Amino acid sequence: MLEPLTDWRDQLILLDRLDFFDADNHEGGMAAMLTGNGDAGSTTKGASLDQVIAGAIGGGYRFPSIELGVQTSAWGGSSQTRMSYSGPGSYVTPDDDPLNVYTRLYGDVLGDAEAAALRLARQQSVLDLLMGEVSALQGVIGGEERIKLDAHLESLRALERSLSPSDGCEAPLPPSVTSSQDNDSFPDVTSAQIKLAVAALACGASPVVSLQMSHTVSPAVFTWLGMADSHHSLSHIDDSNQAGVDEFIECERWFAEQVGEALGQLAALPDPDGDGTLLDTTLVLWAKELGDGRLHTCESVPWVMTGGGLFTPGRWLDASGYSQHQVLVSICQAFGLDLDTFGDPSGGAGPMGVL
């Protein structure tokens, strides 16, 4: 399945046999994958890895984080369809439409300047009103609701920052995707979102970008590979059905190809803040929520990541005996965060010793 990443093996860290703590099945794995099942009383207050990192390093950016998706929301927002959280049960919804993302990133440099300035003034006025109303509630609620309100207020602040000019970033050609929700558009949407994710990092619009491909129990049918069954159906194929197993492997190889495409684009751009390439200083994490889709277990889960200048790449690591909590702690500590647990502290304290 990982053969398409052969050219990048010296850049990669393969985490094999990773166990999730207190999580199983589709919903449990998806919800716990990047949050470690944290609640309002945990160190990370129920937030996912991307949001915790964004909270630490995202200040001053137009977008502390950007969440992109590929057909993630046809079933609405739930623990089946969301991997990013600002707090317990507070979904951070990925944007499935590349044209929307493009407008958010480059809208201020497009079209009539005077009309854009008036639109910006109206948006800022509305945000000022909303932020005032939300702030007024802070003194009269407490506990978990206070955390959700604080997260909502921060999202308004982030939205306000995102309305600032794009600092002269040159707008590329807009995505050509016309219907982002059509099954057969899946490859085109993926390609467009990868380009926008890399552009956001290269332009300094955001230091943290996530891209969610479909969701657990994925209904996507890889018709572009000549298949007729959904990815979810193929993930349940019995070993006796060799043709079906081969199709599932081809689906996973296609995902690996997309990761390789993202790595290639990052490697082709200079690091805007130093020497080397953007890939040299970008930690890329390809995470999955299940180890065995047929048994619905969150055990022996494979993750793939790059070093990003924070970890030594070119390694396969046996993660047996470690939980994903400890991997999340390791990543946070590498970014300078002073924490020893992530999510539910029962999941394991401290970093992953071999990472």
C-alpha positions in Angstrom: 0.0 0.0 0.0 2.9 2.4 0.8 4.9 1.6 -2.3 3.9 4.9 -4.0 5.9 6.7 -1.2 9.1 4.8 -2.0 10.8 7.9 -3.3 10.1 9.7 0.0 11.2 6.9 2.3 14.2 8.9 3.6 11.8 11.7 4.7 9.2 9.4 6.4 8.6 7.9 9.8 6.3 4.9 9.7 4.5 4.3 13.0 3.3 0.7 13.0 1.1 -1.2 15.5 -0.1 1.9 17.3 -3.0 1.4 19.8 -5.7 3.8 20.6 -6.7 4.0 24.3 -10.4 3.3 25.2 -11.6 3.6 21.6 -13.1 1.2 19.1 -15.4 1.1 16.1 -15.7 3.8 13.5 -17.2 6.6 15.6 -14.9 6.0 18.6 -11.8 5.8 16.4 -12.6 9.0 14.5 -13.5 11.0 17.6 -10.4 9.8 19.5 -7.8 9.9 16.7 -6.5 13.4 17.2 -8.2 14.3 20.5 -7.3 11.4 22.7 -10.8 11.5 24.1 -10.1 14.6 26.1 -12.9 16.3 28.1 -13.2 19.8 29.5 -11.1 18.9 32.5 -8.2 17.4 30.5 -5.0 19.3 29.8 -6.0 19.8 26.2 -9.7 20.4 27.0 -11.1 18.1 24.4 -9.3 19.8 21.4 -7.7 17.9 18.6 -4.0 18.0 17.8 -4.3 20.5 15.0 -6.3 23.0 17.2 -3.9 22.6 20.1 -0.9 23.3 17.9 -2.7 26.2 16.2 -3.5 27.7 19.6 0.2 27.7 20.4 1.7 28.9 17.2 -1.2 30.5 15.2 -1.2 33.9 16.8 -0.6 36.7 14.3 -1.6 34.6 11.2 -4.6 35.4 9.1 -5.8 31.9 9.8 -4.5 30.1 13.0 -5.5 26.9 11.2 -7.3 26.0 8.0 -9.5 22.9 7.7 -10.0 21.4 4.3 -12.1 18.4 3.3 -13.0 16.1 0.4 -16.7 15.2 0.6 -16.8 15.0 4.4 -20.2 16.6 5.1 -22.9 14.8 3.1 -23.9 13.1 6.3 -23.7 16.2 8.4 -21.5 16.8 11.4 -21.0 13.9 13.9 -18.3 11.8 15.4 -18.4 9.7 12.2 -17.5 12.7 10.0 -15.3 15.0 12.1 -11.7 14.7 13.2 -11.0 18.3 14.3 -12.4 19.6 17.6 -12.1 22.9 19.4 -13.5 21.4 22.6 -15.6 18.4 23.8 -18.1 17.7 21.0 -17.3 21.1 19.3 -16.6 20.2 15.7 -14.3 22.3 13.5 -16.0 21.7 10.2 -13.7 21.2 7.1 -14.5 23.2 4.0 -15.3 20.7 1.2 -15.4 23.3 -1.6 -12.1 24.4 -3.1 -13.7 27.5 -4.6 -14.8 28.6 -1.1 -11.3 28.0 0.2 -9.8 29.9 -2.7 -12.1 32.9 -2.0 -11.2 32.9 1.6 -7.5 32.9 0.8 -7.5 35.3 -2.1 -10.8 37.0 -2.2 -9.4 40.4 -1.2 -7.1 40.5 -4.2 -9.8 39.7 -6.7 -12.4 41.9 -8.3 -13.2 45.6 -7.7 -11.1 47.1 -5.0 -13.7 49.6 -3.8 -16.4 47.0 -3.6 -14.1 44.7 -1.7 -13.3 47.4 0.8 -17.0 48.0 1.5 -17.6 44.3 1.9 -14.8 44.1 4.3 -16.1 47.0 6.4 -19.6 45.4 6.6 -18.1 42.0 7.6 -16.0 43.6 10.3 -18.9 45.6 11.7 -21.0 42.4 12.0 -18.1 40.6 13.7 -17.7 43.5 16.2 -21.4 43.1 17.2 -21.2 39.3 17.5 -18.0 39.4 19.6 -19.5 42.0 21.9 -22.6 39.8 22.5 -20.5 36.6 23.1 -18.2 38.4 25.5 -21.2 39.6 27.5 -22.1 35.9 28.2 -18.7 34.9 29.6 -19.5 36.1 33.1 -22.7 34.2 33.5 -21.8 30.7 32.5 -19.3 28.2 33.6 -17.8 24.7 33.2 -17.9 23.0 29.9 -20.2 25.6 28.3 -17.6 28.3 29.1 -15.0 26.3 27.2 -17.4 26.1 24.2 -18.1 29.8 24.4 -14.4 30.6 24.6 -13.8 28.4 21.5 -16.6 30.2 19.7 -15.2 33.6 20.6 -11.7 32.6 19.4 -13.2 31.4 16.2 -14.8 34.9 15.7 -11.4 36.5 16.4 -9.8 34.1 13.9 -12.4 35.0 11.4 -11.7 38.7 12.0 -8.0 38.2 11.4 -8.8 36.2 8.2 -10.5 39.3 6.7 -7.2 41.1 6.7 -5.4 41.6 3.4 -3.5 38.6 2.0 -0.2 40.3 2.4 0.5 40.4 -1.3 0.3 36.7 -1.9 -0.1 36.2 -5.5 -3.4 34.5 -6.4 -3.0 31.3 -8.5 -5.6 30.3 -11.0 -8.9 29.4 -9.2 -9.8 25.7 -8.9 -11.6 24.3 -11.9 -13.9 22.0 -9.8 -17.5 22.7 -10.7 -19.3 20.2 -8.4 -17.3 19.3 -5.3 -19.9 16.8 -4.0 -20.1 14.6 -7.1 -18.5 11.2 -6.4 -16.5 11.3 -9.6 -15.0 14.7 -8.6 -13.2 13.2 -5.6 -9.8 13.2 -7.3 -10.1 16.7 -8.7 -11.3 18.1 -5.3 -8.4 16.3 -3.6 -5.9 17.7 -6.1 -7.3 21.2 -5.7 -7.3 21.0 -1.8 -3.7 19.8 -1.7 -2.6 22.7 -3.8 -4.5 25.2 -1.7 -3.1 23.6 1.5 0.5 23.9 0.3 -0.2 27.5 -1.0 -1.5 28.5 2.4 1.6 27.3 4.2 4.0 28.7 1.5 2.2 32.1 1.6 2.3 32.3 5.4 -1.5 32.5 5.6 -1.6 29.7 8.2 0.9 27.6 10.0 -1.5 24.6 10.5 -3.5 23.0 7.7 -5.6 19.8 7.9 -7.1 17.8 5.0 -9.7 15.2 5.8 -10.4 12.7 3.0 -14.1 11.6 3.2 -14.9 10.1 6.6 -15.1 6.9 8.5 -17.7 4.6 6.9 -16.7 6.3 3.6 -19.3 6.0 0.8 -16.8 7.1 -1.8 -16.6 4.8 -4.8 -13.3 4.9 -6.6 -14.8 4.9 -10.1 -11.7 6.6 -11.4 -9.9 3.3 -10.7 -12.7 1.3 -12.3 -14.3 0.2 -9.1 -18.0 -0.3 -8.3 -18.0 -0.8 -4.6 -17.6 1.9 -1.9 -14.4 2.2 0.0 -16.2 1.1 3.2 -17.6 -2.0 1.5 -14.1 -2.9 0.2 -12.7 -2.4 3.7 -14.9 -5.3 4.8 -13.9 -7.7 2.0 -13.1 -11.2 3.2 -9.6 -12.5 2.6 -11.1 -15.3 0.4 -12.2 -12.6 -2.1 -8.8 -11.9 -3.6 -10.2 -9.5 -6.3 -11.9 -7.4 -3.6 -8.8 -7.4 -1.4 -6.8 -6.2 -4.4 -9.3 -3.4 -5.0 -9.0 -2.2 -1.4 -5.2 -2.2 -1.7 -5.5 -0.1 -4.8 -7.7 2.4 -3.0 -5.1 2.7 -0.2 -2.3 3.0 -2.8 -4.3 5.9 -4.3 -4.3 7.7 -0.9 -0.6 7.1 -0.6 -0.1 8.7 -4.0 -2.0 11.8 -2.8 0.3 12.0 0.2 3.3 11.7 -2.2 1.9 14.5 -4.3 1.6 16.8 -1.2 5.2 16.0 -0.2 6.4 16.7 -3.8 4.7 20.1 -3.8 6.1 21.0 -0.4 9.6 19.9 -1.5 9.4 22.1 -4.6 9.0 25.3 -2.6 11.5 27.2 -0.6 11.0 27.6 3.2 9.7 31.2 3.4 11.4 31.6 6.8 14.8 30.0 6.3 17.0 27.7 4.3 15.9 24.5 2.5 12.5 23.5 1.3 9.0 23.9 2.8 9.0 20.1 3.3 12.2 20.4 5.5 10.3 22.4 8.0 6.8 21.0 7.8 5.6 18.1 9.9 3.1 16.1 7.9 0.9 13.5 9.6 -1.2 11.0 7.7 -3.4 9.5 10.4 -6.0 6.7 10.2 -8.7 5.8 12.7 -8.9 2.0 12.5 -6.3 -0.8 12.5 -8.7 -3.4 11.2 -11.8 -2.1 9.4 -13.5 -5.5 9.3 -13.2 -6.0 13.1 -13.7 -2.3 13.8 -10.7 -2.2 16.1 -8.5 0.7 16.9 -5.5 -1.5 17.6 -2.3 -1.9 15.5 -3.1 1.3 13.6 -0.6 2.6 11.0 0.4 6.3 10.9 2.9 7.9 8.6 4.6 11.2 9.2 7.6 13.3 8.2 10.3 14.7 10.4 9.6 18.3 9.7 12.9 19.2 11.3 11.5 18.0 14.6 12.1 14.2 14.4 14.7 12.1 12.7 13.1 10.7 9.5 13.9 7.6 7.5 12.6 5.1 10.2 10.1 2.4 10.7 9.1 2.3 14.4 7.3 -0.5 16.2 4.7 1.4 18.3 3.6 -1.7 20.2 2.8 -0.8 23.8 2.4 2.9 23.0 -0.9 4.8 22.6 -1.7 7.5 20.2 -1.9 9.8 23.2 1.9 9.5 23.6 2.5 10.3 19.9 0.3 13.4 20.3 2.3 14.4 23.4 5.6 13.9 21.4 4.4 16.2 18.6 3.2 18.9 21.0 6.4 18.8 22.9 8.4 19.1 19.6 6.4 22.3 18.9 7.4 23.6 22.3 4.2 23.0 24.3 4.7 22.2 28.0 2.4 19.3 28.5 2.8 15.7 29.5 -0.6 14.3 28.7 -3.0 14.7 25.7 -6.7 14.0 26.0 -7.7 11.4 28.6 -4.7 11.2 30.9 -5.4 7.5 31.5 -4.3 6.9 27.9 -0.6 7.3 28.9 1.7 10.0 30.1 4.8 11.4 28.5 6.0 11.2 24.9 6.5 8.1 22.8 10.0 7.0 23.8 11.2 5.8 20.5 9.9 8.7 18.4 
